[in-house]
């Protein structure tokens, strides 16, 4: 049972606010799940775990960081912790991605699948940084979420991009 510190908001208002924020960052959470899990079922489980952790922590959100920063941080920490707990072997099958979007071209689907296979080869910290970069966050925002220096974010991202290019060209 979650103890709510926000006495001024009713449970219904709190739930409504949470669902509004969750819908704003739903796509980001799904992308993280895709980075950390291969199978559709495992992605769904991770998504549920992230949503649970966000809901559990939501009453304690104080507004000191932007909502997006706070949600990214919890989602990434949950994904990384869950990835470490679950000792799965990575499966680089030819399974096509399960996108919620309309039909995509076969070429685009294959390119995306190849990119995700390469991204899964990255370390946990590299995955976290590149996921935030793909969300088009500024270096400043990425630094806030990850807790590392803004300049170091730029250095790390350049190294990760080089690594990805190398892996894609193999």
C-alpha positions in Angstrom: 0.0 0.0 0.0 1.3 3.4 -1.0 1.1 6.2 1.6 0.3 9.5 -0.1 2.1 12.6 1.0 0.0 14.9 -1.2 -2.9 15.4 1.1 -4.3 18.2 -1.0 -5.1 16.0 -4.0 -7.7 13.4 -3.9 -6.9 9.9 -5.0 -8.9 10.4 -8.3 -7.0 13.7 -9.1 -3.7 12.0 -8.4 -4.5 9.1 -10.6 -5.7 11.4 -13.4 -2.5 13.4 -13.2 -0.4 10.3 -13.2 -2.3 8.8 -16.3 -1.9 12.1 -18.1 1.9 12.1 -17.5 2.1 8.4 -18.3 0.4 9.0 -21.7 2.9 11.7 -22.5 5.9 9.4 -22.0 4.4 6.1 -23.0 6.4 5.9 -26.2 9.7 6.6 -24.4 9.0 3.7 -21.9 8.2 1.3 -24.8 11.5 2.3 -26.5 13.4 1.5 -23.2 11.7 -1.8 -22.9 12.7 -2.6 -26.5 16.3 -1.8 -25.6 16.4 -4.0 -22.6 14.2 -7.0 -23.6 14.1 -9.1 -26.8 10.8 -11.0 -26.4 7.5 -9.2 -26.6 6.3 -10.8 -23.4 9.4 -9.7 -21.6 9.0 -6.1 -22.9 5.4 -6.1 -21.6 6.5 -7.3 -18.2 9.2 -4.6 -18.0 6.7 -2.0 -19.1 4.4 -3.0 -16.3 7.2 -2.9 -13.8 8.2 0.6 -14.9 4.6 1.8 -14.7 4.3 0.2 -11.2 7.5 1.9 -10.0 6.4 5.2 -11.4 3.0 4.9 -9.8 4.5 3.9 -6.5 6.9 6.9 -6.6 4.4 9.4 -8.0 3.0 10.7 -4.7 6.6 11.6 -3.7 7.4 13.7 -6.8 8.3 17.1 -5.5 8.7 19.0 -8.7 12.4 19.7 -8.2 13.2 18.1 -11.6 11.1 18.3 -14.7 8.5 15.5 -14.9 10.2 14.1 -18.0 13.5 14.0 -16.1 12.0 12.3 -13.1 10.1 9.7 -15.2 13.2 8.9 -17.4 15.3 8.4 -14.3 12.9 5.9 -12.7 12.3 4.1 -16.0 16.0 3.8 -16.7 16.8 2.6 -13.2 14.0 0.1 -13.3 15.0 -1.2 -16.7 18.7 -1.5 -15.7 17.8 -3.2 -12.3 15.4 -5.5 -14.0 17.9 -6.4 -16.7 20.5 -7.3 -14.1 18.1 -9.4 -12.1 16.9 -11.3 -15.1 19.7 -13.4 -16.4 18.5 -13.8 -19.9 20.5 -14.7 -22.9 20.1 -12.2 -25.7 18.2 -13.6 -28.6 19.0 -12.0 -31.9 16.2 -13.7 -33.8 14.8 -12.4 -37.0 11.5 -11.6 -35.3 10.1 -8.4 -36.7 9.5 -5.6 -34.2 6.0 -5.2 -32.8 5.3 -1.5 -33.6 2.0 0.1 -32.6 2.3 2.3 -35.7 0.8 1.6 -39.1 2.5 -0.8 -41.5 6.1 0.1 -42.2 8.2 -0.7 -45.2 10.1 -4.0 -45.0 13.4 -2.1 -45.5 12.7 0.2 -42.6 11.7 -2.6 -40.4 14.9 -4.6 -41.2 17.0 -1.5 -40.6 15.3 -0.9 -37.2 15.7 -4.5 -36.2 19.4 -4.4 -37.1 19.8 -1.1 -35.1 18.1 -2.6 -32.0 20.3 -5.7 -32.3 23.4 -3.5 -32.2 22.0 -1.4 -29.4 21.6 -4.5 -27.3 25.3 -5.0 -27.5 26.0 -1.8 -25.7 26.6 -1.6 -22.0 23.8 -0.6 -19.6 25.2 3.0 -19.3 25.6 3.3 -23.0 22.0 2.1 -23.6 20.7 4.6 -21.1 22.6 7.5 -22.8 21.7 6.6 -26.3 18.0 6.1 -25.4 17.9 9.6 -24.0 19.7 10.9 -27.0 17.2 9.3 -29.3 14.5 11.1 -27.3 16.1 14.3 -28.5 16.9 15.5 -25.0 19.6 18.1 -24.6 23.0 17.3 -23.1 21.9 19.3 -20.1 18.7 17.2 -19.6 20.7 14.0 -20.1 23.2 15.1 -17.5 20.3 15.8 -15.1 18.8 12.4 -15.6 22.0 10.4 -15.4 23.9 12.5 -12.9 27.0 12.9 -15.0 28.7 16.0 -16.2 27.2 17.7 -19.3 30.6 17.7 -21.1 31.1 14.0 -20.3 27.6 13.3 -21.8 28.9 14.7 -25.1 32.1 12.7 -25.0 30.3 9.5 -24.1 27.6 10.0 -26.8 30.3 10.6 -29.5 32.0 7.4 -28.4 28.7 5.5 -28.4 27.9 6.7 -31.9 31.3 5.6 -33.2 30.8 2.2 -31.6 27.3 1.9 -33.2 28.7 2.8 -36.6 31.4 0.3 -36.3 29.0 -2.5 -35.2 26.6 -1.6 -38.0 29.3 -1.8 -40.6 30.4 -5.3 -39.6 
